[in-house]
Amino acid sequence: MAGAAVIARGGSLACSHQGNASVVSVSSRLTVGGKGVLLSGKESGLDFAVCTNQTTSSPSSPAPCVSDAATAGLATKLTVGGTAVLLAFANGSTHPKVTPAAIGTWSVGGAGQSKLTAV
C-alpha cells in the first residue's frame, strides 16, 4: 500500500470558500528536512486568510472559516507520543468565525514536504 505525504510546517489547508491557512503549530519530536510534522488536534482552530465566506445577515459581512478536527487522513501506523500525524488527504469541517454564516469544509492545500509518507 502506497503511503501519503505527512503534513509538515509550511504545509497549508484550504477551505471551501477559497481561504487558506498555514501549518505552523507542529511537533518538534519528529521532523522532516528540519520541519516539524502536524499532529492530530493541531489542525483545529486555524483561521483561513482570504476566505470569502459572508454572514447571511443583511448587510453581509466577512465571516472567515476556522478549522475543526480532521475527520479523515490520520495516519494509522505513524504516531508521535501516541498521537497520529496528519496525511496529505486529511480533511474536515469548518465553522464561521462570525455567525450567522455557512459552515464549510477544509482539505490539504499542500503537505509542505514530500520525503516522508505514511499510512
C-alpha atoms as a printed R data frame, in Angstrom:
    type eleno elety resid chain resno       x      y      z
1   ATOM     1    CA   MET     A     1   0.000  0.000  0.000
2   ATOM     2    CA   ALA     A     2   1.433  3.362 -1.013
3   ATOM     3    CA   GLY     A     3   1.502  5.992  1.678
4   ATOM     4    CA   ALA     A     4   0.523  9.644  1.598
5   ATOM     5    CA   ALA     A     5   2.768 12.583  2.413
6   ATOM     6    CA   VAL     A     6   2.890 13.595  6.074
7   ATOM     7    CA   ILE     A     7   1.912 17.242  6.596
8   ATOM     8    CA   ALA     A     8   4.752 19.393  7.917
9   ATOM     9    CA   ARG     A     9   5.419 23.025  8.852
10  ATOM    10    CA   GLY     A    10   4.999 25.120  5.731
11  ATOM    11    CA   GLY     A    11   2.087 22.989  4.535
12  ATOM    12    CA   SER     A    12  -1.328 24.525  4.084
13  ATOM    13    CA   LEU     A    13  -5.025 23.833  4.447
14  ATOM    14    CA   ALA     A    14  -7.670 25.249  2.112
15  ATOM    15    CA   CYS     A    15 -11.307 25.946  2.977
16  ATOM    16    CA   SER     A    16 -14.279 25.571  0.679
17  ATOM    17    CA   HIS     A    17 -14.569 29.375  0.471
18  ATOM    18    CA   GLN     A    18 -11.141 29.794 -1.202
19  ATOM    19    CA   GLY     A    19  -9.346 30.621  2.060
20  ATOM    20    CA   ASN     A    20  -6.001 29.212  3.157
21  ATOM    21    CA   ALA     A    21  -4.290 28.523  6.463
22  ATOM    22    CA   SER     A    22  -0.603 27.863  7.023
23  ATOM    23    CA   VAL     A    23   0.569 24.958  9.154
24  ATOM    24    CA   VAL     A    24   2.752 26.436 11.885
25  ATOM    25    CA   SER     A    25   1.921 24.586 15.126
26  ATOM    26    CA   VAL     A    26   3.861 21.347 14.716
27  ATOM    27    CA   SER     A    27   5.709 18.723 16.743
28  ATOM    28    CA   SER     A    28   9.453 19.086 17.139
29  ATOM    29    CA   ARG     A    29   9.738 15.418 18.161
30  ATOM    30    CA   LEU     A    30   9.510 14.269 14.517
31  ATOM    31    CA   THR     A    31  10.961 16.400 11.755
32  ATOM    32    CA   VAL     A    32  11.347 16.003  8.011
33  ATOM    33    CA   GLY     A    33  14.031 18.146  6.436
34  ATOM    34    CA   GLY     A    34  14.087 20.216  9.610
35  ATOM    35    CA   LYS     A    35  10.303 20.794  9.572
36  ATOM    36    CA   GLY     A    36   8.103 19.501 12.382
37  ATOM    37    CA   VAL     A    37   5.051 17.416 11.482
38  ATOM    38    CA   LEU     A    38   1.381 18.217 12.092
39  ATOM    39    CA   LEU     A    39  -0.205 16.093 14.807
40  ATOM    40    CA   SER     A    40  -3.882 15.286 15.184
41  ATOM    41    CA   GLY     A    41  -5.593 18.051 17.136
42  ATOM    42    CA   LYS     A    42  -3.232 20.807 15.986
43  ATOM    43    CA   GLU     A    43  -5.292 21.304 12.807
44  ATOM    44    CA   SER     A    44  -8.240 22.592 14.848
45  ATOM    45    CA   GLY     A    45  -8.730 26.317 15.310
46  ATOM    46    CA   LEU     A    46  -6.743 27.521 12.300
47  ATOM    47    CA   ASP     A    47  -8.007 30.777 10.754
48  ATOM    48    CA   PHE     A    48  -8.375 30.834  6.970
49  ATOM    49    CA   ALA     A    49  -6.995 34.004  5.385
50  ATOM    50    CA   VAL     A    50  -8.672 35.420  2.265
51  ATOM    51    CA   CYS     A    51 -11.791 33.324  2.986
52  ATOM    52    CA   THR     A    52 -14.790 34.610  1.017
53  ATOM    53    CA   ASN     A    53 -17.438 33.329  3.464
54  ATOM    54    CA   GLN     A    54 -20.005 36.018  4.354
55  ATOM    55    CA   THR     A    55 -22.675 36.300  7.015
56  ATOM    56    CA   THR     A    56 -26.226 35.561  5.921
57  ATOM    57    CA   SER     A    57 -27.492 38.735  7.601
58  ATOM    58    CA   SER     A    58 -28.214 41.926  5.692
59  ATOM    59    CA   PRO     A    59 -25.955 43.675  5.066
60  ATOM    60    CA   SER     A    60 -23.488 40.813  4.912
61  ATOM    61    CA   SER     A    61 -20.024 40.998  6.392
62  ATOM    62    CA   PRO     A    62 -16.922 38.776  6.308
63  ATOM    63    CA   ALA     A    63 -17.229 35.518  8.256
64  ATOM    64    CA   PRO     A    64 -13.900 33.726  7.711
65  ATOM    65    CA   CYS     A    65 -13.691 29.994  8.351
66  ATOM    66    CA   VAL     A    66 -11.992 28.326 11.309
67  ATOM    67    CA   SER     A    67 -10.904 24.682 11.026
68  ATOM    68    CA   ASP     A    68 -12.421 21.871 13.068
69  ATOM    69    CA   ALA     A    69 -10.791 18.492 13.796
70  ATOM    70    CA   ALA     A    70  -9.886 16.228 10.895
71  ATOM    71    CA   THR     A    71 -12.478 13.587 10.059
72  ATOM    72    CA   ALA     A    72 -10.154 11.698  7.699
73  ATOM    73    CA   GLY     A    73  -6.470 11.470  6.898
74  ATOM    74    CA   LEU     A    74  -4.969 10.480 10.246
75  ATOM    75    CA   ALA     A    75  -2.061  8.063 10.000
76  ATOM    76    CA   THR     A    76  -2.759  4.627 11.456
77  ATOM    77    CA   LYS     A    77   0.864  3.453 11.547
78  ATOM    78    CA   LEU     A    78   2.815  6.626 12.372
79  ATOM    79    CA   THR     A    79   2.340  8.415 15.685
80  ATOM    80    CA   VAL     A    80   4.340 10.801 17.835
81  ATOM    81    CA   GLY     A    81   3.886 10.196 21.551
82  ATOM    82    CA   GLY     A    82   0.773  8.161 20.749
83  ATOM    83    CA   THR     A    83  -0.803 10.923 18.622
84  ATOM    84    CA   ALA     A    84  -1.422 10.324 14.924
85  ATOM    85    CA   VAL     A    85   0.223 12.540 12.327
86  ATOM    86    CA   LEU     A    86  -1.932 14.078  9.598
87  ATOM    87    CA   LEU     A    87  -1.589 12.997  5.984
88  ATOM    88    CA   ALA     A    88  -1.987 14.860  2.691
89  ATOM    89    CA   PHE     A    89  -5.547 13.581  2.169
90  ATOM    90    CA   ALA     A    90  -6.793 14.854  5.547
91  ATOM    91    CA   ASN     A    91  -9.997 16.858  5.597
92  ATOM    92    CA   GLY     A    92 -12.673 18.093  7.962
93  ATOM    93    CA   SER     A    93 -15.328 20.704  8.521
94  ATOM    94    CA   THR     A    94 -15.072 24.412  9.270
95  ATOM    95    CA   HIS     A    95 -17.196 26.814 11.243
96  ATOM    96    CA   PRO     A    96 -17.541 30.563 10.662
97  ATOM    97    CA   LYS     A    97 -15.764 32.972 12.985
98  ATOM    98    CA   VAL     A    98 -18.868 35.184 12.829
99  ATOM    99    CA   THR     A    99 -22.473 33.955 12.696
100 ATOM   100    CA   PRO     A   100 -24.914 33.582 11.087
101 ATOM   101    CA   ALA     A   101 -22.888 32.209  8.183
102 ATOM   102    CA   ALA     A   102 -22.401 28.996  6.254
103 ATOM   103    CA   ILE     A   103 -20.268 26.162  7.538
104 ATOM   104    CA   GLY     A   104 -17.747 24.680  5.145
105 ATOM   105    CA   THR     A   105 -15.020 22.101  4.743
106 ATOM   106    CA   TRP     A   106 -11.240 22.065  4.620
107 ATOM   107    CA   SER     A   107  -8.719 19.914  2.796
108 ATOM   108    CA   VAL     A   108  -4.953 19.912  2.479
109 ATOM   109    CA   GLY     A   109  -3.633 22.528  0.067
110 ATOM   110    CA   GLY     A   110  -0.042 21.294  0.314
111 ATOM   111    CA   ALA     A   111   1.816 18.896  2.609
112 ATOM   112    CA   GLY     A   112   4.895 21.087  2.987
113 ATOM   113    CA   GLN     A   113   7.249 18.188  2.250
114 ATOM   114    CA   SER     A   114   7.458 15.111  0.002
115 ATOM   115    CA   LYS     A   115  10.136 12.929  1.665
116 ATOM   116    CA   LEU     A   116   8.091 11.165  4.367
117 ATOM   117    CA   THR     A   117   4.967  9.160  3.633
118 ATOM   118    CA   ALA     A   118   2.780  7.066  5.929
119 ATOM   119    CA   VAL     A   119  -0.430  5.069  6.017
